[in-house]
Amino acid sequence: MFVGKSMNIALLWKYKPMGKIHLLVLAMLVMACTATQKTYGNFDHSQWDELLKQNVIVIDDGQATQVNFEGMLADREKLQIYLNRTALVVREEFDTWELADQLAFLINIYNAWTVELILTEYPDLRSIRQIGLFPFSAWRRNFINLFGDRVSLDDVEHGMIRGWGIYNEPRIHFAVNCAAIGCPALRAEAYTGDRLEEQLEDNTKLFLMDRNRNYFSDGQIYVSSIFDWYEEDFEQGWNSIDSVANFLASYAAELEIPDNVLPQLKQDELRIRYLRYDWDLNRH
């Protein structure tokens, strides 16, 4: 797109008389090219943001959401336009972005392509695990166009977000969404680099406040299986936290952990149990 506009400017300069009007047109084209270049480095997620605002229903005071997949299906062309735009991003350009912009981009990629995957089978689908021959086939299917390659959801989450080792952000587990009820809520807005910290922290608190998935009872903590599956991500020193127990202790208020047992949790002396994961589709 940028090359094309540059060529148009060159042709205008070569073949048109440069009166005041033509100079004004030339200036506008230059500004358009500059704006395009700038936007490319800080990707515009407004199309995905609009789809989320229209089709994600927030429930339980924000602790959970449901997706109007019928609405997403009706707007599927808009979703595919957004996905096609993300496919144009080249890795060399992506690597120049701020880390927050990179991470926001990858989270949006994961969530948007998950919705697209669901739409390929919807409405004859009760769970994402029904896609493919085996329960976890959906995550291993190379159907995502990214950085000039075909990759899977696992590649995005485990190979890039977790695997590159540059983000060290355990709260991504409360942002990437697998279209299941057991997952943290699909946020009703797109992630952006300039607000990523605020969005991740908000997601984490809301998820831990959900008593269907995390709670304290009779001297024990019951939490989502996410903390079991990705235990290592909570041991990497984010905010000086080196264990699941320490992470949960830092959100004691959201979990409503009594003050008298908090020292036990901080010392990793409180038993942590992991709850069954609900893989049913988070449909409205």
Rosetta blueprint (number, residue, H / E / L):
1 M L
2 F H
3 V H
4 G H
5 K H
6 S H
7 M H
8 N H
9 I H
10 A H
11 L H
12 L H
13 W H
14 K H
15 Y H
16 K L
17 P L
18 M L
19 G L
20 K H
21 I H
22 H H
23 L H
24 L H
25 V H
26 L H
27 A H
28 M H
29 L H
30 V H
31 M H
32 A H
33 C H
34 T H
35 A H
36 T H
37 Q H
38 K H
39 T H
40 Y H
41 G H
42 N L
43 F L
44 D L
45 H L
46 S H
47 Q H
48 W H
49 D H
50 E H
51 L H
52 L H
53 K H
54 Q H
55 N H
56 V E
57 I E
58 V E
59 I E
60 D H
61 D H
62 G H
63 Q L
64 A E
65 T E
66 Q E
67 V E
68 N L
69 F H
70 E H
71 G H
72 M H
73 L H
74 A H
75 D L
76 R H
77 E H
78 K H
79 L H
80 Q H
81 I H
82 Y H
83 L H
84 N H
85 R H
86 T H
87 A H
88 L L
89 V L
90 V L
91 R H
92 E H
93 E H
94 F H
95 D L
96 T L
97 W L
98 E L
99 L H
100 A H
101 D H
102 Q H
103 L H
104 A H
105 F H
106 L H
107 I H
108 N H
109 I H
110 Y H
111 N H
112 A H
113 W H
114 T H
115 V H
116 E H
117 L H
118 I H
119 L H
120 T L
121 E L
122 Y L
123 P L
124 D L
125 L L
126 R L
127 S E
128 I H
129 R H
130 Q H
131 I L
132 G L
133 L L
134 F L
135 P L
136 F L
137 S H
138 A H
139 W H
140 R H
141 R L
142 N L
143 F L
144 I E
145 N E
146 L E
147 F L
148 G L
149 D E
150 R E
151 V E
152 S L
153 L H
154 D H
155 D H
156 V H
157 E H
158 H H
159 G H
160 M H
161 I H
162 R L
163 G L
164 W L
165 G L
166 I L
167 Y L
168 N L
169 E L
170 P H
171 R H
172 I H
173 H H
174 F H
175 A L
176 V L
177 N L
178 C L
179 A L
180 A E
181 I L
182 G L
183 C L
184 P L
185 A L
186 L L
187 R L
188 A L
189 E L
190 A L
191 Y L
192 T L
193 G H
194 D H
195 R H
196 L H
197 E H
198 E H
199 Q H
200 L H
201 E H
202 D H
203 N H
204 T H
205 K H
206 L H
207 F H
208 L H
209 M L
210 D L
211 R L
212 N L
213 R L
214 N L
215 Y E
216 F E
217 S E
218 D L
219 G L
220 Q E
221 I E
222 Y E
223 V E
224 S L
225 S L
226 I H
227 F H
228 D H
229 W H
230 Y L
231 E H
232 E H
233 D H
234 F H
235 E H
236 Q L
237 G L
238 W H
239 N H
240 S H
241 I L
242 D L
243 S L
244 V H
245 A H
246 N H
247 F H
248 L H
249 A H
250 S L
251 Y L
252 A H
253 A H
254 E H
255 L H
256 E L
257 I L
258 P L
259 D L
260 N L
261 V L
262 L H
263 P H
264 Q H
265 L H
266 K H
267 Q L
268 D L
269 E L
270 L L
271 R L
272 I E
273 R E
274 Y E
275 L L
276 R L
277 Y L
278 D L
279 W L
280 D E
281 L E
282 N L
283 R E
284 H L
